Amino acid sequence: MQSGLSYEQACRVYSCMVGVLEDAMLNAEKIKFGKLGCLFPVKKPPRDVVMGFVRGPGNSMTHSRRVYHLDERTEYRFNFYREYQRKHQT
């Protein structure tokens, strides 16, 4: 694809774009992609997880009750804007 940029300029644009995405994700901010859509954070509350087995030698499993605590975590979901979806329906 021709963009009118030299290779060095394209590398600088790419690294700048990746830096902006990294900063936004580390700060759990909404990231907008023009008219396409947005990537938004969803905070998951902390919870306990129960694993009911222990792996042994030879890939054998033994019944056991182990409880782990998962801290609060952030997941990202992508949402297409309705206007974009209407224009590009297949």
Phi and psi in radians as a Rosetta constraint file:
Dihedral C 1 N 2 CA 2 C 2 CIRCULARHARMONIC -1.545 0.35
Dihedral N 2 CA 2 C 2 N 3 CIRCULARHARMONIC 2.219 0.35
Dihedral C 2 N 3 CA 3 C 3 CIRCULARHARMONIC -2.117 0.35
Dihedral N 3 CA 3 C 3 N 4 CIRCULARHARMONIC -0.151 0.35
Dihedral C 3 N 4 CA 4 C 4 CIRCULARHARMONIC 1.431 0.35
Dihedral N 4 CA 4 C 4 N 5 CIRCULARHARMONIC 0.166 0.35
Dihedral C 4 N 5 CA 5 C 5 CIRCULARHARMONIC -1.894 0.35
Dihedral N 5 CA 5 C 5 N 6 CIRCULARHARMONIC 2.558 0.35
Dihedral C 5 N 6 CA 6 C 6 CIRCULARHARMONIC -1.297 0.35
Dihedral N 6 CA 6 C 6 N 7 CIRCULARHARMONIC 2.972 0.35
Dihedral C 6 N 7 CA 7 C 7 CIRCULARHARMONIC -1.081 0.35
Dihedral N 7 CA 7 C 7 N 8 CIRCULARHARMONIC -0.749 0.35
Dihedral C 7 N 8 CA 8 C 8 CIRCULARHARMONIC -1.112 0.35
Dihedral N 8 CA 8 C 8 N 9 CIRCULARHARMONIC -0.732 0.35
Dihedral C 8 N 9 CA 9 C 9 CIRCULARHARMONIC -1.147 0.35
Dihedral N 9 CA 9 C 9 N 10 CIRCULARHARMONIC -0.709 0.35
Dihedral C 9 N 10 CA 10 C 10 CIRCULARHARMONIC -1.116 0.35
Dihedral N 10 CA 10 C 10 N 11 CIRCULARHARMONIC -0.668 0.35
Dihedral C 10 N 11 CA 11 C 11 CIRCULARHARMONIC -1.131 0.35
Dihedral N 11 CA 11 C 11 N 12 CIRCULARHARMONIC -0.694 0.35
Dihedral C 11 N 12 CA 12 C 12 CIRCULARHARMONIC -1.164 0.35
Dihedral N 12 CA 12 C 12 N 13 CIRCULARHARMONIC -0.719 0.35
Dihedral C 12 N 13 CA 13 C 13 CIRCULARHARMONIC -1.099 0.35
Dihedral N 13 CA 13 C 13 N 14 CIRCULARHARMONIC -0.760 0.35
Dihedral C 13 N 14 CA 14 C 14 CIRCULARHARMONIC -1.095 0.35
Dihedral N 14 CA 14 C 14 N 15 CIRCULARHARMONIC -0.808 0.35
Dihedral C 14 N 15 CA 15 C 15 CIRCULARHARMONIC -1.150 0.35
Dihedral N 15 CA 15 C 15 N 16 CIRCULARHARMONIC -0.599 0.35
Dihedral C 15 N 16 CA 16 C 16 CIRCULARHARMONIC -1.156 0.35
Dihedral N 16 CA 16 C 16 N 17 CIRCULARHARMONIC -0.759 0.35
Dihedral C 16 N 17 CA 17 C 17 CIRCULARHARMONIC -1.109 0.35
Dihedral N 17 CA 17 C 17 N 18 CIRCULARHARMONIC -0.773 0.35
Dihedral C 17 N 18 CA 18 C 18 CIRCULARHARMONIC -1.133 0.35
Dihedral N 18 CA 18 C 18 N 19 CIRCULARHARMONIC -0.667 0.35
Dihedral C 18 N 19 CA 19 C 19 CIRCULARHARMONIC -1.084 0.35
Dihedral N 19 CA 19 C 19 N 20 CIRCULARHARMONIC -0.726 0.35
Dihedral C 19 N 20 CA 20 C 20 CIRCULARHARMONIC -1.112 0.35
Dihedral N 20 CA 20 C 20 N 21 CIRCULARHARMONIC -0.763 0.35
Dihedral C 20 N 21 CA 21 C 21 CIRCULARHARMONIC -1.109 0.35
Dihedral N 21 CA 21 C 21 N 22 CIRCULARHARMONIC -0.741 0.35
Dihedral C 21 N 22 CA 22 C 22 CIRCULARHARMONIC -1.088 0.35
Dihedral N 22 CA 22 C 22 N 23 CIRCULARHARMONIC -0.780 0.35
Dihedral C 22 N 23 CA 23 C 23 CIRCULARHARMONIC -1.082 0.35
Dihedral N 23 CA 23 C 23 N 24 CIRCULARHARMONIC -0.760 0.35
Dihedral C 23 N 24 CA 24 C 24 CIRCULARHARMONIC -1.143 0.35
Dihedral N 24 CA 24 C 24 N 25 CIRCULARHARMONIC -0.682 0.35
Dihedral C 24 N 25 CA 25 C 25 CIRCULARHARMONIC -1.243 0.35
Dihedral N 25 CA 25 C 25 N 26 CIRCULARHARMONIC -0.643 0.35
Dihedral C 25 N 26 CA 26 C 26 CIRCULARHARMONIC -1.159 0.35
Dihedral N 26 CA 26 C 26 N 27 CIRCULARHARMONIC -0.544 0.35
Dihedral C 26 N 27 CA 27 C 27 CIRCULARHARMONIC -1.619 0.35
Dihedral N 27 CA 27 C 27 N 28 CIRCULARHARMONIC 0.085 0.35
Dihedral C 27 N 28 CA 28 C 28 CIRCULARHARMONIC 0.929 0.35
Dihedral N 28 CA 28 C 28 N 29 CIRCULARHARMONIC 0.917 0.35
Dihedral C 28 N 29 CA 29 C 29 CIRCULARHARMONIC -1.878 0.35
Dihedral N 29 CA 29 C 29 N 30 CIRCULARHARMONIC 2.779 0.35
Dihedral C 29 N 30 CA 30 C 30 CIRCULARHARMONIC -1.282 0.35
Dihedral N 30 CA 30 C 30 N 31 CIRCULARHARMONIC 2.366 0.35
Dihedral C 30 N 31 CA 31 C 31 CIRCULARHARMONIC -2.021 0.35
Dihedral N 31 CA 31 C 31 N 32 CIRCULARHARMONIC 2.078 0.35
Dihedral C 31 N 32 CA 32 C 32 CIRCULARHARMONIC -1.690 0.35
Dihedral N 32 CA 32 C 32 N 33 CIRCULARHARMONIC 2.421 0.35
Dihedral C 32 N 33 CA 33 C 33 CIRCULARHARMONIC -2.025 0.35
Dihedral N 33 CA 33 C 33 N 34 CIRCULARHARMONIC 1.248 0.35
Dihedral C 33 N 34 CA 34 C 34 CIRCULARHARMONIC 0.968 0.35
Dihedral N 34 CA 34 C 34 N 35 CIRCULARHARMONIC -2.254 0.35
Dihedral C 34 N 35 CA 35 C 35 CIRCULARHARMONIC -1.618 0.35
Dihedral N 35 CA 35 C 35 N 36 CIRCULARHARMONIC 0.007 0.35
Dihedral C 35 N 36 CA 36 C 36 CIRCULARHARMONIC -1.331 0.35
Dihedral N 36 CA 36 C 36 N 37 CIRCULARHARMONIC -0.942 0.35
Dihedral C 36 N 37 CA 37 C 37 CIRCULARHARMONIC 2.967 0.35
Dihedral N 37 CA 37 C 37 N 38 CIRCULARHARMONIC -2.834 0.35
Dihedral C 37 N 38 CA 38 C 38 CIRCULARHARMONIC -2.521 0.35
Dihedral N 38 CA 38 C 38 N 39 CIRCULARHARMONIC 2.680 0.35
Dihedral C 38 N 39 CA 39 C 39 CIRCULARHARMONIC -1.847 0.35
Dihedral N 39 CA 39 C 39 N 40 CIRCULARHARMONIC 2.066 0.35
Dihedral C 39 N 40 CA 40 C 40 CIRCULARHARMONIC -2.169 0.35
Dihedral N 40 CA 40 C 40 N 41 CIRCULARHARMONIC 2.546 0.35
Dihedral C 40 N 41 CA 41 C 41 CIRCULARHARMONIC -1.408 0.35
Dihedral N 41 CA 41 C 41 N 42 CIRCULARHARMONIC 2.521 0.35
Dihedral C 41 N 42 CA 42 C 42 CIRCULARHARMONIC -2.202 0.35
Dihedral N 42 CA 42 C 42 N 43 CIRCULARHARMONIC 2.044 0.35
Dihedral C 42 N 43 CA 43 C 43 CIRCULARHARMONIC -1.483 0.35
Dihedral N 43 CA 43 C 43 N 44 CIRCULARHARMONIC 2.224 0.35
Dihedral C 43 N 44 CA 44 C 44 CIRCULARHARMONIC -1.735 0.35
Dihedral N 44 CA 44 C 44 N 45 CIRCULARHARMONIC 2.330 0.35
Dihedral C 44 N 45 CA 45 C 45 CIRCULARHARMONIC -1.250 0.35
Dihedral N 45 CA 45 C 45 N 46 CIRCULARHARMONIC 2.771 0.35
Dihedral C 45 N 46 CA 46 C 46 CIRCULARHARMONIC -1.164 0.35
Dihedral N 46 CA 46 C 46 N 47 CIRCULARHARMONIC 2.611 0.35
Dihedral C 46 N 47 CA 47 C 47 CIRCULARHARMONIC -2.729 0.35
Dihedral N 47 CA 47 C 47 N 48 CIRCULARHARMONIC 2.865 0.35
Dihedral C 47 N 48 CA 48 C 48 CIRCULARHARMONIC -1.660 0.35
Dihedral N 48 CA 48 C 48 N 49 CIRCULARHARMONIC 2.460 0.35
Dihedral C 48 N 49 CA 49 C 49 CIRCULARHARMONIC -2.091 0.35
Dihedral N 49 CA 49 C 49 N 50 CIRCULARHARMONIC 2.315 0.35
Dihedral C 49 N 50 CA 50 C 50 CIRCULARHARMONIC -1.884 0.35
Dihedral N 50 CA 50 C 50 N 51 CIRCULARHARMONIC 2.160 0.35
Dihedral C 50 N 51 CA 51 C 51 CIRCULARHARMONIC -1.894 0.35
Dihedral N 51 CA 51 C 51 N 52 CIRCULARHARMONIC 2.138 0.35
Dihedral C 51 N 52 CA 52 C 52 CIRCULARHARMONIC -1.651 0.35
Dihedral N 52 CA 52 C 52 N 53 CIRCULARHARMONIC 0.357 0.35
Dihedral C 52 N 53 CA 53 C 53 CIRCULARHARMONIC -2.674 0.35
Dihedral N 53 CA 53 C 53 N 54 CIRCULARHARMONIC 2.857 0.35
Dihedral C 53 N 54 CA 54 C 54 CIRCULARHARMONIC -2.193 0.35
Dihedral N 54 CA 54 C 54 N 55 CIRCULARHARMONIC 2.261 0.35
Dihedral C 54 N 55 CA 55 C 55 CIRCULARHARMONIC -1.376 0.35
Dihedral N 55 CA 55 C 55 N 56 CIRCULARHARMONIC 2.333 0.35
Dihedral C 55 N 56 CA 56 C 56 CIRCULARHARMONIC -1.987 0.35
Dihedral N 56 CA 56 C 56 N 57 CIRCULARHARMONIC -2.974 0.35
Dihedral C 56 N 57 CA 57 C 57 CIRCULARHARMONIC -1.152 0.35
Dihedral N 57 CA 57 C 57 N 58 CIRCULARHARMONIC 2.549 0.35
Dihedral C 57 N 58 CA 58 C 58 CIRCULARHARMONIC 1.243 0.35
Dihedral N 58 CA 58 C 58 N 59 CIRCULARHARMONIC 0.429 0.35
Dihedral C 58 N 59 CA 59 C 59 CIRCULARHARMONIC 1.081 0.35
Dihedral N 59 CA 59 C 59 N 60 CIRCULARHARMONIC 0.458 0.35
Dihedral C 59 N 60 CA 60 C 60 CIRCULARHARMONIC -1.453 0.35
Dihedral N 60 CA 60 C 60 N 61 CIRCULARHARMONIC 2.710 0.35
Dihedral C 60 N 61 CA 61 C 61 CIRCULARHARMONIC -2.126 0.35
Dihedral N 61 CA 61 C 61 N 62 CIRCULARHARMONIC 2.393 0.35
Dihedral C 61 N 62 CA 62 C 62 CIRCULARHARMONIC -2.061 0.35
Dihedral N 62 CA 62 C 62 N 63 CIRCULARHARMONIC 2.379 0.35
Dihedral C 62 N 63 CA 63 C 63 CIRCULARHARMONIC -1.157 0.35
Dihedral N 63 CA 63 C 63 N 64 CIRCULARHARMONIC 2.235 0.35
Dihedral C 63 N 64 CA 64 C 64 CIRCULARHARMONIC -2.802 0.35
Dihedral N 64 CA 64 C 64 N 65 CIRCULARHARMONIC 2.661 0.35
Dihedral C 64 N 65 CA 65 C 65 CIRCULARHARMONIC -1.926 0.35
Dihedral N 65 CA 65 C 65 N 66 CIRCULARHARMONIC 1.971 0.35
Dihedral C 65 N 66 CA 66 C 66 CIRCULARHARMONIC -2.137 0.35
Dihedral N 66 CA 66 C 66 N 67 CIRCULARHARMONIC 2.362 0.35
Dihedral C 66 N 67 CA 67 C 67 CIRCULARHARMONIC -1.998 0.35
Dihedral N 67 CA 67 C 67 N 68 CIRCULARHARMONIC 2.242 0.35
Dihedral C 67 N 68 CA 68 C 68 CIRCULARHARMONIC -2.044 0.35
Dihedral N 68 CA 68 C 68 N 69 CIRCULARHARMONIC 2.621 0.35
Dihedral C 68 N 69 CA 69 C 69 CIRCULARHARMONIC -1.899 0.35
Dihedral N 69 CA 69 C 69 N 70 CIRCULARHARMONIC 2.129 0.35
Dihedral C 69 N 70 CA 70 C 70 CIRCULARHARMONIC -1.674 0.35
Dihedral N 70 CA 70 C 70 N 71 CIRCULARHARMONIC 2.237 0.35
Dihedral C 70 N 71 CA 71 C 71 CIRCULARHARMONIC -1.277 0.35
Dihedral N 71 CA 71 C 71 N 72 CIRCULARHARMONIC 3.048 0.35
Dihedral C 71 N 72 CA 72 C 72 CIRCULARHARMONIC -1.058 0.35
Dihedral N 72 CA 72 C 72 N 73 CIRCULARHARMONIC 2.425 0.35
Dihedral C 72 N 73 CA 73 C 73 CIRCULARHARMONIC -2.395 0.35
Dihedral N 73 CA 73 C 73 N 74 CIRCULARHARMONIC 2.813 0.35
Dihedral C 73 N 74 CA 74 C 74 CIRCULARHARMONIC -2.065 0.35
Dihedral N 74 CA 74 C 74 N 75 CIRCULARHARMONIC 2.215 0.35
Dihedral C 74 N 75 CA 75 C 75 CIRCULARHARMONIC -1.934 0.35
Dihedral N 75 CA 75 C 75 N 76 CIRCULARHARMONIC 2.691 0.35
Dihedral C 75 N 76 CA 76 C 76 CIRCULARHARMONIC -2.010 0.35
Dihedral N 76 CA 76 C 76 N 77 CIRCULARHARMONIC 2.424 0.35
Dihedral C 76 N 77 CA 77 C 77 CIRCULARHARMONIC -2.185 0.35
Dihedral N 77 CA 77 C 77 N 78 CIRCULARHARMONIC 2.557 0.35
Dihedral C 77 N 78 CA 78 C 78 CIRCULARHARMONIC -1.802 0.35
Dihedral N 78 CA 78 C 78 N 79 CIRCULARHARMONIC 2.351 0.35
Dihedral C 78 N 79 CA 79 C 79 CIRCULARHARMONIC -2.177 0.35
Dihedral N 79 CA 79 C 79 N 80 CIRCULARHARMONIC 2.069 0.35
Dihedral C 79 N 80 CA 80 C 80 CIRCULARHARMONIC -1.324 0.35
Dihedral N 80 CA 80 C 80 N 81 CIRCULARHARMONIC 2.457 0.35
Dihedral C 80 N 81 CA 81 C 81 CIRCULARHARMONIC -1.237 0.35
Dihedral N 81 CA 81 C 81 N 82 CIRCULARHARMONIC 2.531 0.35
Dihedral C 81 N 82 CA 82 C 82 CIRCULARHARMONIC -1.044 0.35
Dihedral N 82 CA 82 C 82 N 83 CIRCULARHARMONIC -0.680 0.35
Dihedral C 82 N 83 CA 83 C 83 CIRCULARHARMONIC -1.091 0.35
Dihedral N 83 CA 83 C 83 N 84 CIRCULARHARMONIC -0.721 0.35
Dihedral C 83 N 84 CA 84 C 84 CIRCULARHARMONIC -1.136 0.35
Dihedral N 84 CA 84 C 84 N 85 CIRCULARHARMONIC -0.708 0.35
Dihedral C 84 N 85 CA 85 C 85 CIRCULARHARMONIC -1.118 0.35
Dihedral N 85 CA 85 C 85 N 86 CIRCULARHARMONIC -0.721 0.35
Dihedral C 85 N 86 CA 86 C 86 CIRCULARHARMONIC -1.116 0.35
Dihedral N 86 CA 86 C 86 N 87 CIRCULARHARMONIC -0.682 0.35
Dihedral C 86 N 87 CA 87 C 87 CIRCULARHARMONIC -1.272 0.35
Dihedral N 87 CA 87 C 87 N 88 CIRCULARHARMONIC -0.502 0.35
Dihedral C 87 N 88 CA 88 C 88 CIRCULARHARMONIC -2.053 0.35
Dihedral N 88 CA 88 C 88 N 89 CIRCULARHARMONIC 0.618 0.35
Dihedral C 88 N 89 CA 89 C 89 CIRCULARHARMONIC -1.291 0.35
Dihedral N 89 CA 89 C 89 N 90 CIRCULARHARMONIC 2.502 0.35
